[in-house]
């Protein structure tokens, strides 16, 4: 089973190849093939999961990939508890979203190519989590970046989509440079890039190098997972079709940063500074994302910032090291269910509402779309941490672990995570109220393309995956957390889950405190958006914090000022310099030579004796030059 | 006669035949294609026969040319020149195959004349890489300019005369300075051995022990010639003009193959003959290399013209190659040697695709295009594949070499390597921006849209979510009829490049194995001194 685990990658890779190279000939059945390959991988993953013991990692080498002297990079796969969990998440949620896309993309003339890109994504993502060296991880890492680029830019006619796609790729590349430099450091100090060799040798290298590797890996993780300071691309990525947002920009790809840090646990275990920075980035980003999430009227952007914030929770958790690796992965899994479900629900709403995303134009949709409302509602309850649903178990476990830290760390990280839980309650309640409750505001207006709204429930091919994900949103958290089921399973890969003894708040209080704070957020949202009617037009005369949040807390402005504008000016200046400066000097020299040659022409007298004389002169010059060289 | 000599003579004979067929363009094209395919078929056993574990120079042959000065016509191949010979043999049939789809020949020119020059160029370039006599190398280095001069000056764009003269003068001057250095090395040998020689292996033995001050002067002579050829900044300004004016196939030859003589020269001549000078001057070269990476990338982003864009991209890539060579580290140098091959494939494909786009739209200005993908999805996909290889995406051939260069350079020269990694981000920026401007967004641009054209445009307004609304094409404006997707023949011409780009990205071992021993020998030659 393990020896042929390359089949996991091969199915979707073959699907992508057939769908992309096959062209229009595959239009008729392309979407079915796209689903079949992912389902095949999922089935293989399930069989692997139930038939294998994961007490230790098993590496298989497929072939020698980059062999150059001391550097021997194999193309190999690692099957262990961590990777198999991800395989199930990627192919399981992936298969559901492929099926949903059959319905969602049914009007798109290029649906077959869409499935080709999705298959390419799944194959790359599986390489990312299955590779057994940091270079194979890097291959998958940039491969998912390519798939993400292609899918964000799917709606070709929108200039904003192309810009968002490019922005996503570029900000990811900044992170990738960090990952690449970390790999170079590993080769320099350990002489290898394979997991087994690196983790065996990491203890023997200078502590400063370990911290440098940890921080550079974190830079890569920030790029891929939309964490501060590289978070700005993720909300823009919502330009892509909604199934893409659900699969790539919520459930799987953006959580790759969390995977990377959990995978590199043996490195992070050795550097407390490195872990602390991870925790700070997570705590800061989870607040940032939740605050901005309150300000948007675009349903997908609210969910996108919610993703930024929730991944912040996961980063915070894995930054706690042995206290949090398993908790971060647990939240990653439940988030994969409920956030994918929420996105598919949002997609179902958009499908019904002429692709409108402005929640101010929605309202009262619960009676028109009962299944969407029910599944979305369960996802909503899960994310705000309603008692005994998924989020209650996995998010609370992280908040508990954060309060479990000693001294100021406990108060700061725990406090941030607790506060954001309240804000999450606020923005998610606002979203649900604006969309499903209140007056049916869409009755009086037209969509931006001038059509009337006729909301309707989505077809079964779309609602069925939503129902499955809703079941996961309800039950997965309890199943994973109670009795430390996931933590024990993951222990061989990331180490056993440690329990803190010296926390700043007792364990028993935290869950109920969290529920209380979340309830306050929910209540506040109900006061503001549930009790009174919402205007279709967005109010412009608002207080400063709302203005700031609407501008992404100035994240984009910062990028513009620090990077984009200076680069543009540097480019213009360099082009000017090259044309006028470097080439100008050359052409000036040529002109001078031209003038000189005009004078020289008068030397061309036509007399053989003068030619002979000049040849002699030239030879003497060359010989003189040679003599100088030899005897100097 | 060795197999290698046959590889040099066949295109020359072919060129004579093709030159005789100037009256019939079609027959000339078919003949030239046949000759180049036979050449490619002959290169396959030649490649297989090279044994990396054996002697470094294989297939050696030698005959007297000017005995009084110890000048021989001697050829042979090591792993590095093997790579370059193979890539020429792959590219020439593709270049001949693109003739016609990447623009027409100027008025009054025949395919026969053009293709015979291309074949002569192929023979001379193989000769330059295979020469094992320094004087022979010099002579071929200079003679090689002549067919290229006529190819640019006779078949290029409106400003071709200026570009051809500039190209010729730059390279020729560099070559003359190299000649002075070669004669200097010769006289050192005649002092040492009592009899002068230009034999490469003998010269290396003698010159590498010369005092550092002498070495530096001789090194600079060779270096300047190669730095112009490669080109490194600030010797680069001829390339955008030459590449911008040359016809597409010639640009592929020029950027893809000819320029590699420069970086090849660093490896074959500068390092082993002048190890001490190489080490002392390495920081200078590394600064030029890293500056070239950044400068070329920034300028590529700022170009308005597609062909000049490709030229500046190449300048950035030559920076990477020079970085890998002068980092004096095994992985980095193998990276550079394979970069020479991979850059030929990636940039060769990029140039051809750009040429096809320009031939369709009748313009090389980037701003004359926009939203082309919906008319030509296959062409768009090809541009994307070439672009992804250009930005060294893992899974493409270029990733292997750029990764090795940076990984190795980081080992010995971390500061330079870290600065060069900025080039990774810049590469993504200039490639994706080019793709965005030409291929995505609403259909627009004078090259694609005409008021009088038939209205095949108006691709359906897409469904799906998001804030912005799609901008539909004005009803009376439609895509020009000439904008059609790739034909089967054009796909067949590009397919081998796609296969090589992806294939060598996932399985580079055959290339790495051939080249590693020769690179290690070069590196040992530097480090032992």
HADDOCK unambig.tbl for C-alpha pairs under 7 A between the chains (distance, minus, plus):
assign (segid A and resid 65 and name CA) (segid B and resid 506 and name CA) 6.88 0.50 0.50
assign (segid A and resid 65 and name CA) (segid B and resid 507 and name CA) 6.02 0.50 0.50
assign (segid A and resid 65 and name CA) (segid B and resid 508 and name CA) 6.85 0.50 0.50
assign (segid A and resid 65 and name CA) (segid B and resid 509 and name CA) 6.52 0.50 0.50
assign (segid A and resid 66 and name CA) (segid B and resid 508 and name CA) 6.74 0.50 0.50
assign (segid A and resid 66 and name CA) (segid B and resid 509 and name CA) 6.42 0.50 0.50
assign (segid A and resid 67 and name CA) (segid B and resid 509 and name CA) 6.72 0.50 0.50
assign (segid A and resid 68 and name CA) (segid B and resid 331 and name CA) 6.15 0.50 0.50
assign (segid A and resid 68 and name CA) (segid B and resid 512 and name CA) 6.87 0.50 0.50
assign (segid A and resid 68 and name CA) (segid B and resid 516 and name CA) 6.91 0.50 0.50
assign (segid A and resid 108 and name CA) (segid B and resid 462 and name CA) 6.77 0.50 0.50
assign (segid A and resid 108 and name CA) (segid B and resid 463 and name CA) 6.71 0.50 0.50
assign (segid A and resid 139 and name CA) (segid B and resid 394 and name CA) 5.13 0.50 0.50
assign (segid A and resid 139 and name CA) (segid B and resid 395 and name CA) 6.61 0.50 0.50
assign (segid A and resid 142 and name CA) (segid B and resid 393 and name CA) 6.86 0.50 0.50
assign (segid A and resid 142 and name CA) (segid B and resid 394 and name CA) 6.61 0.50 0.50
assign (segid A and resid 155 and name CA) (segid B and resid 462 and name CA) 6.37 0.50 0.50
assign (segid A and resid 156 and name CA) (segid B and resid 440 and name CA) 5.51 0.50 0.50
assign (segid A and resid 156 and name CA) (segid B and resid 441 and name CA) 5.26 0.50 0.50
assign (segid A and resid 157 and name CA) (segid B and resid 441 and name CA) 4.52 0.50 0.50
assign (segid A and resid 157 and name CA) (segid B and resid 442 and name CA) 4.62 0.50 0.50
assign (segid A and resid 157 and name CA) (segid B and resid 470 and name CA) 5.54 0.50 0.50
assign (segid A and resid 157 and name CA) (segid B and resid 471 and name CA) 6.55 0.50 0.50
assign (segid A and resid 158 and name CA) (segid B and resid 441 and name CA) 5.45 0.50 0.50
assign (segid A and resid 158 and name CA) (segid B and resid 442 and name CA) 6.81 0.50 0.50
assign (segid A and resid 158 and name CA) (segid B and resid 468 and name CA) 6.85 0.50 0.50
assign (segid A and resid 158 and name CA) (segid B and resid 469 and name CA) 6.93 0.50 0.50
assign (segid A and resid 158 and name CA) (segid B and resid 470 and name CA) 5.27 0.50 0.50
assign (segid A and resid 158 and name CA) (segid B and resid 471 and name CA) 7.00 0.50 0.50
assign (segid A and resid 159 and name CA) (segid B and resid 441 and name CA) 4.73 0.50 0.50
assign (segid A and resid 162 and name CA) (segid B and resid 436 and name CA) 6.36 0.50 0.50
assign (segid A and resid 162 and name CA) (segid B and resid 440 and name CA) 6.47 0.50 0.50
assign (segid A and resid 162 and name CA) (segid B and resid 441 and name CA) 6.82 0.50 0.50
assign (segid A and resid 166 and name CA) (segid B and resid 432 and name CA) 6.34 0.50 0.50
assign (segid A and resid 170 and name CA) (segid B and resid 425 and name CA) 6.58 0.50 0.50
assign (segid A and resid 170 and name CA) (segid B and resid 428 and name CA) 6.40 0.50 0.50
assign (segid A and resid 170 and name CA) (segid B and resid 429 and name CA) 6.50 0.50 0.50
assign (segid A and resid 173 and name CA) (segid B and resid 425 and name CA) 5.70 0.50 0.50
assign (segid A and resid 174 and name CA) (segid B and resid 425 and name CA) 6.21 0.50 0.50
assign (segid A and resid 177 and name CA) (segid B and resid 421 and name CA) 6.56 0.50 0.50
assign (segid A and resid 184 and name CA) (segid B and resid 407 and name CA) 5.11 0.50 0.50
assign (segid A and resid 184 and name CA) (segid B and resid 410 and name CA) 6.54 0.50 0.50
assign (segid A and resid 188 and name CA) (segid B and resid 411 and name CA) 5.54 0.50 0.50
assign (segid A and resid 238 and name CA) (segid B and resid 466 and name CA) 6.77 0.50 0.50
assign (segid A and resid 239 and name CA) (segid B and resid 466 and name CA) 5.26 0.50 0.50
assign (segid A and resid 241 and name CA) (segid B and resid 464 and name CA) 5.89 0.50 0.50
assign (segid A and resid 241 and name CA) (segid B and resid 465 and name CA) 6.22 0.50 0.50
assign (segid A and resid 242 and name CA) (segid B and resid 465 and name CA) 6.75 0.50 0.50
assign (segid A and resid 350 and name CA) (segid B and resid 465 and name CA) 6.48 0.50 0.50
assign (segid A and resid 355 and name CA) (segid B and resid 464 and name CA) 5.40 0.50 0.50
assign (segid A and resid 355 and name CA) (segid B and resid 465 and name CA) 4.63 0.50 0.50
assign (segid A and resid 356 and name CA) (segid B and resid 465 and name CA) 6.47 0.50 0.50
assign (segid A and resid 357 and name CA) (segid B and resid 465 and name CA) 6.56 0.50 0.50
assign (segid A and resid 357 and name CA) (segid B and resid 466 and name CA) 6.29 0.50 0.50
assign (segid A and resid 357 and name CA) (segid B and resid 467 and name CA) 6.57 0.50 0.50
assign (segid A and resid 571 and name CA) (segid B and resid 298 and name CA) 5.41 0.50 0.50
assign (segid A and resid 571 and name CA) (segid B and resid 299 and name CA) 6.20 0.50 0.50
assign (segid A and resid 571 and name CA) (segid B and resid 301 and name CA) 6.94 0.50 0.50
assign (segid A and resid 571 and name CA) (segid B and resid 302 and name CA) 5.57 0.50 0.50
assign (segid A and resid 572 and name CA) (segid B and resid 302 and name CA) 6.42 0.50 0.50
assign (segid A and resid 574 and name CA) (segid B and resid 299 and name CA) 6.23 0.50 0.50
assign (segid A and resid 575 and name CA) (segid B and resid 299 and name CA) 5.66 0.50 0.50
assign (segid A and resid 575 and name CA) (segid B and resid 302 and name CA) 6.30 0.50 0.50
assign (segid A and resid 583 and name CA) (segid B and resid 237 and name CA) 5.76 0.50 0.50
assign (segid A and resid 626 and name CA) (segid B and resid 184 and name CA) 5.92 0.50 0.50
assign (segid A and resid 629 and name CA) (segid B and resid 214 and name CA) 6.01 0.50 0.50
assign (segid A and resid 630 and name CA) (segid B and resid 214 and name CA) 6.52 0.50 0.50
